[in-house]
Each structure stands twice: as C-alpha cells, then as structure tokens.
Amino acid sequence: MGNLRKKRRRKIAQHKRKKILKALRHKNK
C-alpha cells in the first residue's frame, strides 16, 4: 500500500508542475 501512495504522490506532483508550466506559458503570452 505504501508503494501506491508514493506513486500517487508523484503523479500529483507532476500534475502540479504541469499546471504551473501552463500558467507561466500563459503569462508570457
């Protein structure tokens, strides 16, 4: 179960990073 939790946390982190990248790209425009 611990492994699943770790994977989920990594997925969430990647999702947050994507959101931030999108926001930055939007700002540059």
C-alpha positions, 0 to 999 in steps of 0.5 A: 500500500505504501508503494501506491501512495508514493506513486500517487504522490508523484503523479500529483506532483507532476500534475502540479508542475504541469499546471504551473508550466501552463500558467507561466506559458500563459503569462508570457503570452 
